[in-house]
Amino acid sequence: MKLLRNAFVYLMLALPALVFTTCTKEPDLVGLNLVSQSELLKLGYIDTATITAYSVKADSINTEELSYALIGSMNDPVFGQTNATYYSQLRLVDEGSDYGTSPVFDSAYLALPYYGAYGDTMSNMTLRVYELTQQLIQYDTMYSFNTATYDESKLLGSITFVPRPHDSVMVNGKKVAPQVRIPLNTAFGQRMLSVPVDSLADNESFLNTFYGFCIVAEKQETPGKGAILYLKAPSTSSTVTMYYHNTEDTTTAYFIISSYSARFGNYDHAGYTTASPLLQQQLAGDTSSGDQYVFLQSMGGVRARLHFPSLSHWQNTNKKYIVNDAQLILTESSPGSQYKPPTNLTLRLVDDDNISIGSYTPDESLETASYFDGYYNSTDHTYRFRLSRYVQQIMTGEIENNGLYLIISGGAVNANRIVLNGPGNPYGKLKLFIKVTEVD
């Protein structure tokens, strides 16, 4: 598959003036993050630092009690299939109520307001709702690989639909904000109406009787199809409305996914068995194959490792240098695809064990976010980081030159992915630009 258009991707490291001992920047360095790479060379920067870059599997991420839910399935032509399943408690809105005499179920809907979506929202998606057979515990640490048990033979509801994250819907004759409305079936109604009265007294009792539910997306098998939905759960509108009647009246019961609901997401990338062969090579340990392209994916998927071996050589000279500036620019390899680029990327040190994610770079820790950068520039389809302190401290031996991990920010609550050109790509090499001053 074709991963590349005519795009110019450069990886540039930006280093503030005056070494790492001060946050003060010389006036003529302010704004250099807007200067092109050719102009940087004219200003005395060098771009001869050697770079290795390749993709590795990311660690699992914490998905417990996030601000919104990721649900769906997409089949990315490059990254393969990704599935997101959601598990949550359902809480009573009116504790202490009962269903009256001889209640009979009429209908019910699970409403989940849209926050957004990622991928192809023009193809059909099928979601199914099942009752959990395992209790969820609030504040338990849950990761993207975790699951909870449910009975697939007991379907509580389902819907096949084309996602419309920006279209309002009509509910009871009124236009409401865009939402997914999953009709719940008679099995759900009978389950709710069979809950003993004493279990309706409060939420603690109710949750000991009805553990909650999961929403499972049917796996998308067609490359280029499918999406991951971002849904506002918890919220005051993430509710189940159940209509029923008894011997006295026709009435309604309400349940909610609230901030007190224990909940988490499971993110499954199907082992990247259907991913691009080049990505599979890198994940299998072929570090040289990252020379052309580097891959990043959210949801505990893929991160990239960057290493700058030639920086260590500066330690072995008899000369002393101050790093005035250094810039790291990364360009999207195929801008304009249906898979929108992440809003921003971030960097972390590779820890001393040479595997784990370490702390923030000194630049991110001590400089402002706008100076450190990492945000997507839609004009030239690039990301840029400024890493003066990082490079300076490698040159002086204050930190080990283990390299950096490049990661999509907010990876637990977005489904972003991106392909970047590598350091050997002829259409735009990943480069490290550094400007130094020799001192006596």
Wavefront OBJ file of the C-alpha trace (Angstrom):
o trace
v 0.000 0.000 0.000
v 1.107 3.470 -0.626
v 2.061 5.251 2.553
v 3.533 8.326 0.985
v 2.671 11.368 -1.038
v 5.065 14.139 -1.925
v 5.480 15.379 1.613
v 8.443 16.879 3.407
v 8.934 15.544 6.887
v 11.837 16.710 8.953
v 12.559 15.849 12.538
v 14.209 18.881 14.199
v 15.340 19.437 17.741
v 15.021 22.940 19.136
v 17.175 24.035 21.990
v 16.724 27.288 23.898
v 19.590 29.752 24.172
v 21.846 30.126 27.172
v 22.136 26.449 28.089
v 19.932 24.663 30.589
v 20.741 26.915 33.507
v 18.151 29.562 32.681
v 14.688 29.832 31.143
v 15.580 33.213 29.622
v 15.768 33.146 25.799
v 17.726 35.556 23.646
v 15.366 37.838 21.669
v 16.682 36.650 18.286
v 15.729 33.049 19.106
v 12.096 33.877 19.762
v 10.085 32.860 16.697
v 12.706 30.505 15.258
v 10.189 27.688 15.519
v 8.546 29.329 12.484
v 11.693 29.328 10.350
v 12.046 26.750 7.563
v 14.821 24.184 7.634
v 16.650 25.807 4.711
v 16.632 29.152 6.509
v 17.925 27.493 9.687
v 20.971 26.314 7.750
v 21.568 29.863 6.566
v 21.429 30.962 10.211
v 24.289 28.655 11.134
v 22.467 25.496 12.260
v 23.952 22.101 11.460
v 21.892 19.071 10.447
v 24.529 16.329 10.430
v 23.444 14.509 13.599
v 22.771 10.834 12.950
v 19.301 9.601 13.855
v 17.734 6.194 14.175
v 13.959 5.915 14.373
v 11.592 2.961 14.491
v 8.199 1.987 15.862
v 7.575 -0.235 18.881
v 4.470 -1.479 20.624
v 3.266 0.926 23.263
v 2.572 -0.061 26.843
v -1.037 -0.636 27.855
v -2.687 2.529 29.132
v -4.999 3.301 32.019
v -8.612 3.433 30.785
v -10.374 3.536 34.136
v -13.037 6.218 34.596
v -12.074 8.367 31.643
v -13.892 11.563 30.718
v -15.606 9.939 27.758
v -16.032 6.547 26.132
v -14.349 5.141 23.028
v -16.532 2.558 21.266
v -16.330 1.062 17.787
v -14.235 -0.833 15.266
v -12.137 0.417 12.371
v -9.935 -1.343 9.854
v -7.074 0.988 8.995
v -5.235 0.096 5.751
v -1.902 0.739 7.508
v -2.485 -0.159 11.161
v -5.048 -2.918 10.664
v -8.065 -3.568 12.840
v -8.708 -1.694 16.093
v -11.636 -2.452 18.405
v -12.882 -0.488 21.406
v -15.285 -2.061 23.933
v -16.846 -0.152 26.811
v -17.747 -1.508 30.271
v -19.757 0.490 32.797
v -22.038 0.418 35.787
v -25.560 1.777 35.395
v -26.888 3.715 38.367
v -30.375 4.576 39.583
v -31.469 8.178 39.102
v -34.333 7.892 41.645
v -33.163 5.806 44.579
v -35.982 4.325 46.634
v -38.529 4.198 43.812
v -40.323 1.026 42.759
v -42.213 -0.092 39.688
v -45.647 -0.337 41.245
v -48.078 -3.230 40.945
v -47.772 -5.670 38.023
v -45.336 -3.612 35.943
v -45.067 -4.401 32.217
v -42.162 -3.283 30.031
v -42.932 -1.146 26.986
v -39.605 0.083 25.578
v -36.197 1.449 26.530
v -33.298 3.347 24.973
v -29.660 3.819 25.918
v -28.638 7.353 24.902
v -24.973 8.224 24.450
v -24.226 11.788 23.254
v -21.468 12.220 20.693
v -18.223 13.955 21.520
v -16.766 13.109 18.113
v -15.496 10.235 15.984
v -12.356 9.055 14.222
v -12.107 7.191 10.957
v -14.749 6.465 8.336
v -18.182 7.541 9.607
v -19.896 6.746 6.290
v -20.009 2.967 6.770
v -22.423 0.932 8.855
v -21.576 0.106 12.454
v -23.258 -2.455 14.688
v -23.217 -2.105 18.479
v -24.499 -4.733 20.908
v -25.252 -4.374 24.618
v -24.773 -7.227 27.103
v -25.229 -7.554 30.855
v -22.039 -8.000 32.852
v -21.586 -11.123 34.938
v -18.670 -9.583 36.824
v -18.866 -6.706 39.269
v -16.922 -3.535 38.544
v -15.230 -1.764 41.438
v -14.935 2.001 41.340
v -11.358 3.316 41.347
v -9.904 -0.101 40.507
v -6.987 0.474 38.141
v -7.996 -0.885 34.747
v -5.847 -0.971 31.642
v -6.566 -1.153 27.942
v -5.998 -4.924 27.931
v -8.493 -5.593 30.747
v -11.948 -7.086 30.151
v -14.962 -8.025 32.243
v -17.110 -11.112 31.734
v -20.540 -10.984 30.140
v -23.046 -13.487 28.759
v -23.145 -13.270 24.948
v -26.326 -15.356 24.907
v -28.203 -12.599 26.712
v -28.374 -9.665 24.351
v -29.962 -6.593 25.937
v -30.064 -4.435 22.822
v -28.400 -3.636 19.509
v -28.309 -1.151 16.673
v -26.906 -1.048 13.148
v -26.465 2.509 11.938
v -24.299 5.024 10.117
v -22.674 7.327 12.720
v -23.819 10.938 12.578
v -21.682 12.747 15.178
v -22.787 16.199 13.986
v -26.490 15.637 13.291
v -29.145 16.369 15.911
v -31.878 13.779 16.463
v -35.566 13.898 17.322
v -36.595 12.462 20.700
v -40.247 12.594 21.722
v -40.880 15.297 19.171
v -37.960 17.491 20.267
v -34.627 18.089 18.569
v -31.719 17.117 20.827
v -27.933 17.102 20.511
v -26.306 14.376 18.349
v -26.373 11.008 20.105
v -26.363 7.271 19.594
v -29.690 5.807 20.707
v -29.562 2.049 21.212
v -32.992 0.394 21.597
v -33.015 -2.057 24.507
v -35.093 -5.176 24.222
v -37.630 -7.076 26.307
v -34.841 -9.038 27.995
v -33.539 -5.766 29.429
v -37.013 -4.688 30.519
v -37.725 -7.965 32.239
v -34.327 -7.869 33.906
v -34.970 -4.393 35.324
v -38.554 -5.134 36.405
v -37.386 -8.309 38.170
v -35.005 -6.387 40.441
v -36.311 -6.805 44.030
v -37.801 -3.712 45.639
v -35.162 -3.667 48.393
v -32.448 -3.557 45.674
v -34.003 -0.320 44.398
v -33.554 1.372 47.760
v -30.135 2.775 46.892
v -27.387 2.418 44.323
v -25.215 0.202 46.458
v -28.011 -2.363 46.648
v -28.848 -1.989 42.973
v -25.230 -2.506 41.859
v -25.066 -5.717 43.888
v -27.961 -6.989 41.780
v -27.272 -5.520 38.333
v -23.503 -5.302 37.758
v -23.660 -3.167 34.646
v -23.292 -3.621 30.897
v -20.799 -3.635 28.063
v -21.113 -2.235 24.558
v -19.368 -4.325 21.910
v -18.861 -3.228 18.312
v -19.047 -5.755 15.519
v -15.538 -6.092 14.098
v -14.920 -4.203 10.884
v -13.291 -6.530 8.364
v -13.076 -4.210 5.336
v -9.868 -2.132 5.067
v -10.558 1.597 5.086
v -13.941 1.194 6.768
v -15.188 1.704 10.308
v -14.675 4.274 13.029
v -14.084 4.734 16.729
v -16.806 6.853 18.336
v -16.107 9.312 21.140
v -19.179 9.373 23.393
v -19.984 11.563 26.386
v -20.140 8.992 29.119
v -20.333 9.867 31.892
v -22.683 12.827 31.492
v -26.137 13.917 32.569
v -27.352 12.772 29.147
v -25.726 9.309 29.097
v -28.868 7.595 30.298
v -31.246 4.698 29.909
v -34.892 5.686 29.696
v -37.280 2.799 30.312
v -40.987 3.127 29.556
v -43.405 0.773 31.313
v -46.905 0.618 32.711
v -48.496 -0.888 35.795
v -52.038 -1.232 37.076
v -52.187 2.466 37.891
v -50.254 4.375 35.252
v -47.906 4.525 32.290
v -44.593 5.818 33.540
v -40.821 6.021 33.129
v -37.713 4.870 34.994
v -34.293 6.460 34.500
v -30.772 5.096 34.876
v -27.505 6.933 34.302
v -23.814 6.508 33.583
v -22.531 9.052 36.066
v -19.117 10.111 37.298
v -19.686 7.673 40.179
v -20.048 4.733 37.791
v -17.108 2.350 37.675
v -16.177 2.094 33.997
v -13.281 1.360 31.661
v -12.412 0.627 28.044
v -10.735 -2.305 26.355
v -8.644 -1.473 23.279
v -7.652 -4.330 20.997
v -5.379 -3.982 17.959
v -5.732 -7.633 16.882
v -2.012 -8.155 17.343
v -1.335 -6.011 14.250
v -1.725 -9.165 12.174
v -3.465 -7.200 9.405
v -1.176 -4.158 9.581
v 1.230 -2.949 6.898
v 4.169 -5.374 6.445
v 6.576 -2.516 7.136
v 4.888 -1.765 10.440
v 4.894 -5.463 11.310
v 8.631 -5.585 10.611
v 9.311 -2.748 13.013
v 7.115 -4.221 15.735
v 8.982 -7.506 15.293
v 12.255 -5.738 16.124
v 13.620 -4.662 12.732
v 14.984 -1.244 13.728
v 16.437 -0.503 10.285
v 13.016 -0.552 8.613
v 12.129 2.706 10.365
v 14.537 4.543 8.114
v 11.745 5.290 5.626
v 8.595 5.557 7.766
v 7.706 5.812 11.436
v 4.275 4.838 12.776
v 2.310 6.167 15.760
v -1.082 5.057 17.079
v -3.131 5.924 20.147
v -5.135 3.568 22.386
v -2.053 1.757 23.691
v -0.999 0.980 20.136
v 2.330 2.145 18.702
v 4.977 4.676 19.704
v 8.324 5.501 18.093
v 11.808 5.399 19.515
v 14.279 8.062 18.411
v 17.998 7.942 19.097
v 20.735 10.480 18.312
v 24.031 8.544 18.679
v 26.271 11.300 17.342
v 25.337 13.619 20.219
v 27.505 11.532 22.527
v 30.571 12.328 20.396
v 30.478 15.916 21.612
v 31.436 14.641 25.053
v 34.706 13.282 23.678
v 36.099 16.568 22.380
v 38.333 18.964 24.251
v 36.086 21.836 23.303
v 33.138 23.251 25.178
v 29.889 24.246 23.557
v 26.714 26.054 24.472
v 23.645 24.842 22.661
v 21.844 27.949 21.461
v 18.956 26.189 19.777
v 17.879 22.879 18.287
v 14.679 21.913 16.487
v 12.941 18.643 15.769
v 10.335 18.754 12.959
v 8.220 15.814 11.849
v 6.057 15.904 8.736
v 3.044 13.781 7.958
v 3.768 11.398 5.088
v 0.265 11.384 3.553
v -1.699 14.501 4.483
v -5.324 14.707 3.466
v -6.406 11.151 4.265
v -9.590 10.366 6.196
v -7.417 9.636 9.242
v -6.819 13.101 10.644
v -3.416 13.777 12.240
v -3.180 14.071 16.035
v -3.484 17.580 17.428
v -0.186 17.187 19.218
v 2.584 14.730 19.954
v 4.828 14.525 22.974
v 8.246 13.142 23.909
v 9.506 11.163 26.879
v 13.006 10.107 27.863
v 13.889 6.452 27.462
v 14.544 5.280 31.008
v 17.855 3.938 32.292
v 16.717 0.339 31.727
v 16.766 1.264 28.027
v 13.160 0.092 27.590
v 10.695 1.867 29.866
v 9.230 5.314 29.401
v 11.055 7.770 31.623
v 10.388 11.337 32.674
v 9.661 14.470 30.681
v 12.471 16.095 28.758
v 14.069 19.013 30.624
v 12.710 21.322 27.919
v 9.110 20.312 28.521
v 9.596 20.456 32.284
v 11.180 23.916 32.365
v 9.871 25.742 29.310
v 6.382 26.849 28.311
v 4.186 24.548 26.248
v 4.191 26.967 23.312
v 7.999 27.034 23.289
v 8.406 23.259 23.599
v 5.655 22.860 20.955
v 4.750 19.454 19.451
v 1.520 20.781 17.897
v 0.380 20.006 14.372
v 0.926 22.767 11.829
v -1.777 22.367 9.173
v 0.015 24.723 6.777
v 3.061 22.517 6.182
v 1.775 19.341 7.875
v 4.553 19.290 10.449
v 5.208 18.940 14.150
v 8.106 20.739 15.813
v 9.862 20.289 19.146
v 12.494 22.476 20.750
v 14.978 20.479 22.818
v 17.936 22.715 23.682
v 18.258 21.601 27.274
v 17.993 17.944 26.316
v 20.809 18.172 23.772
v 22.951 20.320 26.058
v 22.678 17.816 28.899
v 23.599 14.935 26.611
v 26.641 16.845 25.397
v 27.751 17.485 28.984
v 26.969 13.921 30.074
v 24.339 14.994 32.605
v 21.795 12.599 31.142
v 22.312 9.309 29.360
v 21.884 9.306 25.606
v 19.221 6.589 25.610
v 16.989 8.418 23.176
v 13.378 9.537 23.252
v 9.943 8.013 22.824
v 7.595 9.848 20.485
v 3.973 9.428 21.557
v 0.541 10.715 20.557
v -0.788 12.890 23.376
v -3.993 11.837 25.142
v -3.799 8.329 23.736
v -6.367 6.922 26.185
v -9.152 9.161 24.876
v -8.458 9.426 21.156
v -8.043 6.971 18.286
v -5.490 8.993 16.324
v -2.746 7.520 14.183
v -0.125 8.970 11.878
v 2.673 7.893 9.547
v 5.790 10.080 9.485
v 8.795 9.994 7.176
v 11.913 8.447 8.664
v 15.501 9.768 8.719
v 16.363 8.130 5.392
v 13.249 9.039 3.446
v 14.281 10.779 0.194
v 11.164 12.945 0.261
v 12.083 14.606 3.529
v 14.488 13.235 6.067
v 13.886 13.314 9.773
v 16.571 15.731 10.938
v 18.048 17.237 14.025
v 19.056 20.866 13.553
v 21.404 22.288 16.184
v 23.032 25.657 16.641
v 25.967 25.810 19.042
v 28.540 28.319 20.223
v 32.072 27.228 21.090
v 33.311 28.698 24.368
v 36.777 28.840 25.905
l 1 2 3 4 5 6 7 8 9 10 11 12 13 14 15 16 17 18 19 20 21 22 23 24 25 26 27 28 29 30 31 32 33 34 35 36 37 38 39 40 41 42 43 44 45 46 47 48 49 50 51 52 53 54 55 56 57 58 59 60 61 62 63 64 65 66 67 68 69 70 71 72 73 74 75 76 77 78 79 80 81 82 83 84 85 86 87 88 89 90 91 92 93 94 95 96 97 98 99 100 101 102 103 104 105 106 107 108 109 110 111 112 113 114 115 116 117 118 119 120 121 122 123 124 125 126 127 128 129 130 131 132 133 134 135 136 137 138 139 140 141 142 143 144 145 146 147 148 149 150 151 152 153 154 155 156 157 158 159 160 161 162 163 164 165 166 167 168 169 170 171 172 173 174 175 176 177 178 179 180 181 182 183 184 185 186 187 188 189 190 191 192 193 194 195 196 197 198 199 200 201 202 203 204 205 206 207 208 209 210 211 212 213 214 215 216 217 218 219 220 221 222 223 224 225 226 227 228 229 230 231 232 233 234 235 236 237 238 239 240 241 242 243 244 245 246 247 248 249 250 251 252 253 254 255 256 257 258 259 260 261 262 263 264 265 266 267 268 269 270 271 272 273 274 275 276 277 278 279 280 281 282 283 284 285 286 287 288 289 290 291 292 293 294 295 296 297 298 299 300 301 302 303 304 305 306 307 308 309 310 311 312 313 314 315 316 317 318 319 320 321 322 323 324 325 326 327 328 329 330 331 332 333 334 335 336 337 338 339 340 341 342 343 344 345 346 347 348 349 350 351 352 353 354 355 356 357 358 359 360 361 362 363 364 365 366 367 368 369 370 371 372 373 374 375 376 377 378 379 380 381 382 383 384 385 386 387 388 389 390 391 392 393 394 395 396 397 398 399 400 401 402 403 404 405 406 407 408 409 410 411 412 413 414 415 416 417 418 419 420 421 422 423 424 425 426 427 428 429 430 431 432 433 434 435 436 437 438 439 440
